[in-house]
Amino acid sequence: MRISSLGQTVLATTIVALGIQGLIQGDFAAIWQPVPKSLPARDVLAYVCAFVLLGTGMGLLWQRIAAAAARVLLVYLLLWLLLLRLPDTFPAPTVLGSWYGCAETTVIMAAVWVLYAWLAPGLDRRRLHFATGDQGVRIARMFYGITLVFFGASHFIYLDLTTPLVPGWLPAHTFWAYFFGCTYIAAGMAVLARAYARLAVALSALQMGLFTLLVWVPLVAASHTSASNWHELVISWTLTASAWVMADSYRDVAWLAVRKR
């Protein structure tokens, strides 16, 4: 059984924190918002989801039940993506912004899929061989690569929203918005092409971590009562933790490896 060590621990503790946040607030954790107020039994579902996150997050920290926890969490994320995030795109499927919730959920799902692919017991590997082992990891990487390209494209399409987020002490804000858009796209293409993928994914994780540290932490510190800034900080850190797991999935791959399909 292969464990992602520190990456798994970081993501697991993040999932636990999201569960605790949901229980304390009596609402869906920030990473899942917005959830329609019209959702049937919304309050009950919020607590159920919080307990799922808390339980699976703690389970990922305990080796004996980590495989079961990863399986449950993966199913949870797939259902969330299909039943709540995908329908959000229906009113305007050609608008890039309508897919942002899908992309964020997909990054987390990809990381959990990697963990499940590694941890899946023998019975799962026989029955769900396409989703476990090396094949499962490849599928997870494909989803991750697609979302990186999406994140990069959004930097260009929503330049007016991205540029103001560049730290004030950096010159040429527009340049950095374009630059990081390009790096996201390049990293995503490297993952999909399986060329220099380890380096690309490691740099993408570093980039998300820098966004968390240099953009959202200062904004929260400057206006700690802003719910939207806290929301974005939680999302950014969760994506960083997920990217960390994706980087772990390349530990046995050379930094500059180019693989043929």
C-alpha positions, -999 to +999 in steps of 0.1 A: +000+000+000+014+034-010+009+064+012+013+100+001+029+109+035+029+146+041+006+155+012-020+130+024-017+144+060-020+180+048-051+173+027-067+151+055-063+178+081-077+203+057-108+181+051-112+178+089-110+216+093-137+220+066-159+195+085-154+214+118-162+247+100-195+232+088-205+220+122-196+252+139-215+274+114-243+250+108-239+255+071-219+241+042-182+248+045-168+277+024-153+254-003-188+242-012-205+276-014-227+288-028-254+262-021-289+271-032-312+281-003-339+262-021-321+229-017-345+205+001-336+198+037-306+221+033-299+225+070-299+187+076-277+181+045-252+207+057-247+188+089-245+155+071-219+168+048-199+183+077-199+149+094-188+132+062-159+156+058-149+152+095-151+114+094-133+109+061-107+135+069-099+117+102-101+084+085-074+094+060-051+100+090-056+065+103-039+039+081-063+010+089-093+028+075-077+052+051-088+032+020-124+032+031-122+069+039-108+077+005-135+057-012-163+074+007-148+109+001-143+102-036-179+092-040-190+122-020-170+146-043-183+129-075-219+133-063-213+169-053-197+176-087-225+159-107-256+169-087-247+205-075-217+219-094-225+207-129-261+220-129-247+255-121-232+256-156-265+249-174-278+285-175-247+297-193-225+267-204-204+289-228-194+313-200-161+303-185-170+317-150-200+293-147-175+264-146-153+277-118-171+257-091-167+226-111-130+232-116-124+238-079-143+206-069-124+187-096-090+196-082-100+182-048-116+152-064-084+145-084-063+145-052-087+122-034-088+099-065-050+096-063-053+086-026-080+061-034-060+047-063-030+041-040-049+028-010-076+007-027-077-029-013-074-060-034-112-064-038-115-028-052-086-033-075-102-064-090-137-049-094-127-013-101-094-018-118-100+012-141-102+036-111-074+021-090-036+016-093-017+034-120-048+037-142-067+056-115-038+079-109-036+087-147-073+096-147-069+118-117-039+136-133-059+141-165-087+159-145-061+180-127-044+190-160-077+201-175-084+223-145-050+239-146-057+249-182-090+263-171-075+283-143-049+298-167-076+307-193-096+325-166-067+348-159-069+361-194-107+362-197-112+378-163-082+400-163-100+428-147-107+406-117-073+390-115-051+421-118-063+438-086-053+407-066-016+411-075+002+423-043+007+461-044+044+458-038+048+441-072+052+463-103+034+456-136+003+440-122-011+432-156+021+414-166+019+391-135-017+383-142-008+372-177+023+355-165+006+333-140-022+325-165+005+313-189+022+292-162-011+275-153-018+267-190+017+254-195+015+232-164-018+218-175-006+210-210+026+194-195+004+171-174-019+162-203+011+156-226+030+137-198+061+159-206+080+174-177+048+167-157+064+163-123+081+197-125+049+213-138+027+199-110+052+208-083+054+244-097+016+245-099+013+235-062+039+262-053+020+288-073-012+280-055+006+282-022+020+316-031-014+328-040-026+317-006+003+333+012+008+365-008-028+373-018-054+359+005-036+359+038-028+397+036-064+404+025-078+385+054-053+402+078-063+436+064-101+429+067-106+399+089-144+405+090-147+401+053-166+368+047-157+367+010-119+370+018-121+342+043-141+322+018-113+326-008-086+319+017-102+286+026-106+277-011-071+286-020-056+266+009-078+236+000-066+237-036-030+240-025-034+210-002-049+190-032-021+201-055+004+189-029-011+154-032-010+156-070+027+165-067+032+135-045+018+113-072+049+120-093+075+110-067+087+081-088+089+101-120+120+119-131+117+157-130+123+161-167+107+129-179+089+128-212+066+098-216+052+085-248+015+076-248 
